[in-house]
Amino acid sequence: MLAVSLKPTTKSHQEIPMRKALLFAAGLLLATQAFAQSTLPAIDVTAAEIKAFIDALPKDAISDRPIRVVTVGNGKAGVY
């Protein structure tokens, strides 16, 4: 048997403000993500720099000196 709804297809008074609120929230979320994804400069460490660094290390000791340290935003990142 086929069920047929006799309700009118108009939107309720509560549905329209809720839809506007959801669209506003989605737009706000997308806008904040666009601003949050700023790019930071890339730092390259070449194979020659790594080889020169390794060759300069003392042969009879363990070293924890960084190859390169850069400031990234509010912190620092290093290649060890």
Secondary structure, 3 states (H helix, E strand, C coil): CCCCCCCCCCCCCCHHHHHHHHHHHHHHHHHHHHHHCCCCCCCCCCHHHHHHHHHHCCCCCCCCCCCEEEEECCEEEEEC
